[in-house]
Amino acid sequence: MRRLLALVTAVVVTLSLAAAPAAAGAYLRVRETRVLSPGGTTKIEVAADSSVDITKVRAVVRPYSGGTAEPLTVDDFELVEGTAVNGVWRTRSAVAVEQGRWWVDVELSNADVTTVFRQRATIDNGLDTLITDFDVTPRIVDVEHPEVAFGGRLMSRGADGALAPVEGATLRLNGAAGPAPSAVTGADGRVQGTGDVVTTADAQLTYGGGFLYRPAKSAEIPIAKVRLQTRLSLAMPARLIVGDQVTVTGRLERRDRAGVWAPLAGKQLSLSFNATKSGDWSVVGRPVTGADGGYTAKVTVTEPGAWSVTFANEPQTLPDDYYGYLMSSAYTTNRPVAYRTSVTGFNAAPEPVGRGNMVTGSGRVMNRLADGRWVGAYANATAQLQFSTDRKKWSTKAAVGVNGDGTFRFEGRADRDGYWRAVVPRGDYAEPSVGGTDYVDVRYRTKILDFNAAPEPVRKGGTVTVMGALYRETDRWKPYGSKTIAFYFLPKGSSKWTYMGSQKADKYGRFRKGFKATKDGTWRAYTSATSSYIKTYRDDYVDVR
């Protein structure tokens, strides 16, 4: 039995071009198709135009998809407005359809062609539907638990307003990821299903309608997707040496909605370095976490600076699931580095040296850079002067900070024959290194006391007497007798010493010798070194008049 509904029916308006005409320039076009009355009984009106007279207008009324009713063919159109080239045609009598929703196809003919225009209008004699009891759980999801369960009930409303369940209808959950999850109603009109929600959305259960029933939508239920908190750790060796490849390690974890921390595996991180002198961060690695959330990365130490590791700081360049986590990072402070060092050009002087006098050590400390080059050490390195009699047991005699180019100079007291060397001790900025050794012979000191060249001034042609007493040091200072004393003269304005003669000191070390005075100049008494004693000399200037 056909049911009539007192509802306003939607009017479908479509503009179409005809199929390829049989003759050049021939065409047919439906400008508008209207259903004039709501419900199951209505007249149909078609507005159309053509290149030549339209000779026939026909409508085929067929059921929506899923309907099994037989199509109806309507041929009683008459021209009610305009001309046969451009006019409006209407059925003489009303078309009556059974309960359901029907497509109206329009067929136009002229002398050249016949064209069918499908789905130009709808005769809606279906039943209203509504979705009740809609629910979604949970209403908060996250990247690791996006699944929700949904349910609802599809009911139809008859002409008398009574509700009845609709069986076998497909309902879809809008707001979920990908193709909308669907479920089919049972005999009671109810559905149950599951789907994934990957972003915050308003979930809604929808019914697209069928032959007998009109579409319906449920109320919306907001579903919130929360981002999970993450945390990162970063560990490096306590001491960083320039040029070394070291391992950076750490762990990425996430906290679920229950507050439990667990490893976050298979996620790419960004490892960066910020050189102290430049202040610019640069990416040096992109490690990926393992099953335990841990990561490792090999990096080469080049200079002092800070290190950082971050997760999900650029999710737009990563897979979609990275958006499901909050960004996290871990940093170090500015980390100092140590350089491998080398001592070059070391020298200890004088050689020999008097016992108790100072030995001066000099040289240069070099730093090895990450690229293998050696450069002068920076001023924050330290050098030590060490002494040994056997090159096995060493004692430190002095220590200095190197200059900005790595050079150094320091002094140590010489008490015995032995070996001297410069070393770089292990420090905050330097790895230890040892320079070559230099042997220095230590001899007893000698000195000339009561030295004088007299008289002063002296008459030209007169006699200058050079005198003094030579002493030597053993356990104490005492006269150094029977040692040959050589005498030299340096004329004023000259740089060349002239040998004037020699004399052996008496047993008390005393000497006294006269010379003819001819020029102004300096007189020197000199004694050479021996295997046990160092050389010594004294000078005195005499004015000749």
C-alpha positions in Angstrom: 0.0 0.0 0.0 1.4 3.4 -0.9 2.0 5.9 1.9 1.9 9.6 1.2 4.0 11.9 3.3 3.2 15.5 4.0 6.7 16.8 3.7 8.4 19.3 1.4 10.4 17.5 -1.1 13.9 18.7 -2.1 14.1 19.9 -5.6 17.1 18.8 -7.6 18.2 21.2 -10.3 20.8 20.1 -12.8 22.3 21.6 -15.9 23.6 19.2 -18.5 25.0 19.1 -22.0 23.7 16.6 -24.5 25.8 13.7 -25.6 27.6 14.0 -28.9 25.0 15.1 -31.5 24.4 13.2 -34.7 24.8 16.4 -36.7 27.2 19.3 -36.3 25.7 21.9 -34.0 22.9 19.7 -32.8 22.4 19.6 -29.0 19.8 18.9 -26.3 19.9 20.3 -22.8 17.9 19.9 -19.6 18.0 23.2 -17.8 15.8 22.2 -14.8 13.7 19.3 -13.6 11.2 19.9 -10.8 8.9 17.7 -8.7 5.8 19.8 -8.1 4.3 18.2 -5.1 5.7 16.4 -2.0 4.9 12.8 -1.2 4.1 9.9 -3.5 1.8 11.7 -6.0 3.2 14.6 -8.1 3.5 16.1 -11.5 6.9 16.5 -13.1 8.1 19.6 -15.0 11.1 19.8 -17.3 12.7 23.0 -18.7 14.9 22.2 -21.7 16.3 23.6 -24.9 17.7 22.3 -28.2 19.3 23.3 -31.4 16.1 22.2 -33.2 12.6 21.4 -32.0 12.3 19.0 -29.2 10.0 16.3 -30.4 9.6 14.2 -27.3 10.0 14.5 -23.5 9.9 11.3 -21.4 10.7 10.6 -17.7 11.8 7.3 -16.2 11.1 7.0 -12.5 13.3 4.3 -10.9 14.0 3.3 -7.3 17.0 4.4 -5.4 19.9 1.9 -5.0 18.6 -1.1 -3.0 15.0 -0.7 -4.2 13.4 -3.6 -6.0 10.3 -1.8 -7.3 9.7 -1.7 -11.0 10.6 1.6 -12.8 7.8 3.8 -14.2 7.8 5.3 -17.6 6.0 8.7 -18.0 5.2 9.9 -21.5 2.4 12.4 -21.1 4.5 15.6 -21.1 3.0 18.7 -22.9 4.5 22.0 -23.7 3.2 24.5 -21.2 5.6 27.5 -21.7 7.9 28.7 -24.5 8.6 27.0 -27.7 9.6 23.5 -28.8 13.2 24.8 -29.1 13.3 26.4 -25.6 10.4 25.6 -23.4 8.9 24.0 -20.3 7.1 20.6 -20.4 4.8 19.2 -17.7 3.0 15.9 -17.2 -0.7 16.0 -17.8 -1.4 13.8 -14.9 0.2 13.2 -11.6 2.7 10.3 -11.2 2.0 8.0 -8.3 4.8 6.0 -6.7 5.0 3.4 -3.9 6.7 4.2 -0.6 10.3 4.9 -1.2 12.7 7.3 -2.8 12.8 7.5 -6.6 15.2 9.0 -9.1 13.8 10.9 -12.1 15.7 10.3 -15.3 14.8 12.6 -18.3 14.9 11.5 -21.9 14.8 14.2 -24.6 14.5 13.7 -28.4 14.8 15.9 -31.4 15.1 15.1 -35.1 18.8 14.5 -34.7 19.3 12.7 -31.4 17.8 11.2 -28.3 19.7 11.8 -25.0 19.0 10.4 -21.5 19.8 12.7 -18.5 20.1 10.6 -15.3 19.1 11.5 -11.8 17.6 14.9 -12.6 15.3 15.0 -9.6 14.0 12.9 -6.7 10.5 11.9 -5.7 10.9 11.4 -2.0 8.2 9.1 -0.6 10.5 7.5 2.0 10.2 7.4 5.7 12.0 9.7 8.1 14.7 8.2 10.2 16.5 9.2 13.3 19.5 7.8 15.2 19.1 7.4 19.0 21.2 6.1 21.9 24.4 7.2 20.2 27.5 6.8 22.4 31.3 6.6 21.9 33.8 5.3 24.5 36.3 6.4 25.5 36.0 10.0 24.8 39.7 10.7 25.3 42.2 8.9 23.1 46.0 9.1 22.5 48.4 8.0 19.8 48.9 4.6 21.3 45.2 4.0 22.1 43.2 5.6 19.3 40.4 3.0 19.2 36.9 3.8 20.3 33.8 1.7 20.5 30.5 3.2 19.2 26.9 2.2 19.3 23.5 3.6 18.3 20.1 2.8 17.0 18.4 3.6 13.7 14.6 4.2 13.9 12.0 5.1 11.3 9.0 7.2 11.9 5.7 6.2 10.2 2.9 8.5 9.0 1.3 8.2 12.4 4.5 9.2 14.1 5.2 5.7 15.6 8.9 4.7 15.7 10.1 1.3 14.4 13.6 -0.2 14.2 15.3 -0.3 10.9 17.1 -3.5 10.2 20.0 -4.1 7.7 21.0 -0.5 7.4 24.7 0.6 7.3 25.6 3.3 9.7 29.0 5.1 9.6 31.1 6.8 12.3 32.3 10.2 11.0 35.3 11.8 12.7 37.4 8.6 12.8 40.5 8.0 10.8 40.5 6.9 7.2 37.4 5.4 5.7 34.6 5.8 8.2 34.1 2.7 10.3 30.7 1.1 9.6 28.3 -1.3 11.2 24.9 -2.9 10.1 21.8 -2.6 12.2 20.3 -5.7 13.7 16.6 -6.5 14.0 16.3 -4.0 16.9 17.9 -1.3 14.7 21.1 -1.2 16.9 24.7 -1.2 15.8 28.0 -1.7 17.6 31.5 -1.1 16.1 35.0 0.2 16.6 37.2 2.7 14.9 40.4 4.8 15.4 40.3 8.5 16.1 43.6 10.1 15.3 42.8 13.7 16.0 40.5 15.7 18.2 37.1 15.5 16.4 33.3 15.6 16.8 32.1 12.0 16.3 28.8 11.5 14.6 26.9 8.4 13.5 25.3 8.9 10.1 22.9 7.0 7.9 23.1 7.7 4.1 19.5 6.6 3.5 18.1 3.9 1.2 15.2 3.3 -1.0 12.6 3.2 1.8 14.4 5.5 4.3 15.7 9.0 4.3 19.2 9.9 5.6 19.8 10.7 9.3 22.6 12.0 11.5 23.1 11.6 15.3 24.1 14.3 17.7 27.8 15.0 17.8 30.0 13.7 20.7 33.4 15.5 21.1 36.4 13.1 21.2 39.6 14.6 22.5 43.0 13.3 21.5 45.7 14.1 24.1 49.5 14.2 23.4 51.6 12.0 25.6 54.3 13.5 27.7 57.9 12.4 26.9 61.2 12.7 28.5 64.8 12.3 27.3 68.2 11.7 28.9 71.6 12.4 27.5 75.0 11.1 28.7 78.5 11.6 27.5 82.0 10.7 28.8 83.1 12.9 31.7 86.3 13.9 29.8 86.2 14.9 26.1 89.4 14.9 24.1 89.6 16.7 20.8 89.8 14.3 17.9 88.2 11.4 19.8 85.0 9.7 18.6 82.8 9.3 21.7 79.5 7.6 22.2 76.4 9.7 23.2 73.7 7.6 24.9 70.3 8.2 26.4 66.8 7.0 26.7 63.4 8.2 25.4 60.3 7.5 27.5 56.6 8.4 27.4 54.0 8.6 30.1 50.7 7.1 29.3 47.3 8.5 30.5 47.6 6.3 33.6 50.9 8.1 34.5 53.1 5.1 33.8 56.5 5.8 32.1 57.7 3.3 29.5 60.2 3.1 26.7 59.3 4.8 23.4 60.9 2.7 20.6 61.6 3.4 16.9 61.6 7.2 17.2 64.0 9.5 15.4 65.8 12.0 17.6 67.9 15.1 16.7 71.4 15.4 18.2 72.9 18.9 18.0 76.1 20.7 19.0 76.6 24.3 19.9 80.2 25.5 19.7 81.1 27.9 22.5 82.8 30.3 20.1 80.1 30.4 17.5 76.8 30.1 19.4 75.0 28.3 16.6 73.3 24.9 17.0 74.0 22.4 14.2 72.6 18.9 13.8 75.3 16.2 14.1 73.2 13.1 14.2 69.7 11.6 14.0 69.7 8.4 16.1 66.7 6.2 16.4 65.6 4.6 19.7 65.7 0.9 20.2 63.2 -1.4 21.8 64.2 -0.2 25.2 63.9 3.4 24.2 67.7 3.7 24.3 69.8 5.4 21.6 73.5 5.7 20.8 75.3 8.0 18.5 79.0 8.4 17.6 80.3 11.9 17.5 83.7 13.4 17.0 84.9 15.9 19.6 86.1 19.1 17.8 86.0 21.9 20.3 84.3 23.0 23.5 80.5 23.5 23.5 77.1 22.3 24.5 75.2 19.2 23.3 71.5 18.6 23.0 69.1 15.9 22.0 65.4 16.6 21.1 62.4 14.5 20.2 59.4 15.7 18.1 60.7 19.3 17.8 59.9 19.2 14.0 56.9 16.8 13.7 55.9 18.2 10.4 58.9 16.5 8.8 58.2 13.2 10.5 55.5 10.5 10.4 52.1 11.5 11.6 52.3 9.6 14.9 55.0 12.1 16.1 52.2 14.6 16.6 50.9 12.3 19.3 53.7 13.1 21.7 54.9 16.3 23.3 58.3 17.5 22.5 61.1 16.7 25.0 64.8 17.5 25.1 68.0 17.1 27.1 71.0 19.4 27.2 74.5 19.6 28.6 76.2 22.7 29.9 79.1 24.0 27.8 81.5 21.2 28.1 85.3 21.9 28.1 87.6 19.7 26.0 91.1 18.6 26.5 93.8 18.5 23.8 96.4 16.0 23.1 99.7 17.8 23.6 103.4 17.5 22.5 106.5 19.3 23.9 108.8 20.5 21.1 112.1 22.4 21.0 113.0 21.8 24.7 116.4 23.1 25.8 118.1 23.4 29.3 120.9 25.9 29.7 123.6 26.9 30.5 125.7 23.8 30.0 127.6 23.3 32.2 126.1 25.1 35.1 127.5 26.1 38.4 126.2 24.1 41.4 123.4 26.1 43.0 122.9 28.3 39.9 119.6 28.3 37.9 119.0 26.1 34.8 116.6 27.8 32.4 114.3 25.4 30.5 112.4 26.6 27.3 110.3 25.1 24.6 106.8 25.0 23.2 103.7 23.0 24.0 101.6 22.0 20.9 97.9 21.0 20.7 96.5 18.5 18.3 93.3 19.6 16.5 90.5 17.3 15.4 91.7 17.4 11.8 95.2 16.2 12.9 97.0 19.6 12.7 99.3 20.7 15.5 99.1 24.3 16.7 100.6 26.2 19.6 98.8 25.4 22.9 96.4 27.9 24.3 97.3 29.9 27.4 95.3 27.6 29.7 97.9 24.8 29.4 100.6 24.2 32.1 104.2 23.1 31.7 106.5 21.6 34.4 110.3 21.5 34.6 111.5 18.2 35.9 115.0 16.8 36.9 116.3 13.3 37.3 119.8 11.8 37.8 118.8 8.4 36.2 115.8 9.3 34.0 113.6 7.0 36.1 112.7 9.0 39.2 111.8 12.6 38.4 111.2 15.6 40.6 109.4 18.8 39.6 111.5 22.0 39.9 109.2 24.6 38.4 105.8 25.1 36.7 104.4 27.8 34.5 101.4 28.5 32.4 102.3 28.6 28.7 102.0 31.8 26.6 99.3 32.2 24.0 101.4 30.6 21.3 102.4 27.7 23.6 105.9 28.8 24.4 107.2 28.6 28.0 110.3 29.5 30.0 111.1 28.6 33.6 114.1 28.1 35.9 115.2 25.4 38.3 118.1 25.2 40.8 121.0 23.0 39.7 122.5 21.0 42.5 123.8 17.9 40.6 124.6 16.6 37.2 121.5 15.2 35.6 118.7 15.2 33.1 116.1 18.0 32.6 112.8 17.7 30.7 109.5 19.6 30.3 106.2 17.8 30.8 102.6 18.8 30.4 100.5 17.4 33.3 97.0 16.1 32.8 94.6 19.1 33.3 91.2 20.2 32.5 92.3 21.3 29.0 95.3 19.1 28.3 96.3 15.5 28.0 99.7 14.7 29.5 102.8 14.6 27.4 106.6 14.4 28.0 109.3 16.2 26.0 112.8 15.1 25.3 115.6 15.2 27.9 118.6 17.4 28.1 121.7 16.5 30.2 123.3 19.3 32.1 126.7 19.0 33.8 126.9 20.7 37.2 130.3 21.8 38.4 131.6 23.7 41.4 131.4 27.4 41.2 134.5 29.7 41.1 134.8 33.4 41.7 137.3 36.2 41.8 137.4 38.4 44.9 139.2 41.6 45.6 139.5 42.2 41.9 141.0 45.5 40.7 142.9 47.1 37.8 144.9 50.0 39.2 145.7 52.8 39.3 142.6 54.6 38.0 143.2 56.7 36.1 146.6 55.8 34.8 149.1 57.8 32.9 149.7 56.8 29.3 152.7 54.6 29.1 152.4 53.8 32.8 151.8 50.4 34.3 148.3 49.0 35.0 148.3 46.3 37.7 145.6 43.6 37.5 145.1 41.8 40.8 142.7 39.6 42.7 142.2 36.3 44.4 140.5 33.1 42.9 138.2 31.1 45.1 136.4 27.8 44.5 133.3 26.2 46.2 133.3 22.6 47.5 131.7 22.2 50.9 132.6 25.8 51.4 134.4 28.7 49.7 138.2 28.5 49.9 141.2 29.8 47.9 141.8 28.1 44.5 145.6 28.0 44.2 147.9 27.2 41.4 145.2 27.9 38.8 146.3 29.7 35.6 144.7 33.1 35.2 144.5 34.6 31.7 144.4 38.4 31.1 142.5 40.1 28.3 142.0 43.7 27.3 139.1 45.3 25.4 139.9 48.8 24.0 137.2 51.4 24.4 134.9 51.3 21.3 136.0 47.9 20.3 134.2 44.5 20.5 137.3 42.3 20.2 139.2 41.1 23.3 143.0 40.9 23.1 144.9 38.3 25.0 147.6 40.0 27.1 149.2 37.1 29.0 148.7 34.7 31.9 149.9 34.0 35.4 149.5 31.1 37.8 147.9 32.0 41.1 149.8 31.3 44.3 148.7 28.7 46.8 146.2 31.2 48.2 144.7 31.9 44.8 146.2 35.3 44.6 147.5 36.8 41.4 149.0 40.2 40.4 150.4 41.2 37.0 151.3 44.6 35.4 150.7 45.8 31.9 151.7 48.9 30.0 148.8 51.3 29.7 148.3 52.6 26.2 144.5 53.0 25.7 141.3 53.5 27.7 139.6 50.1 28.1 138.4 47.1 30.1 140.8 44.6 31.8 139.6 41.1 32.4 140.9 38.3 34.6 139.6 34.9 33.3 139.9 31.3 34.5 138.7 28.5 32.2 136.4 25.6 33.2 137.7 22.2 34.3 136.0 18.9 34.7 135.0 19.9 38.2 134.8 23.7 38.1 133.0 26.2 35.9 134.8 29.2 34.4 134.7 32.6 35.9 136.0 36.1 35.2 136.0 39.7 36.4 136.2 43.0 34.5 137.4 46.5 35.4 137.5 49.6 33.3 140.6 51.9 33.4 140.9 55.4 32.0 144.3 56.3 30.4 145.4 59.9 30.4 
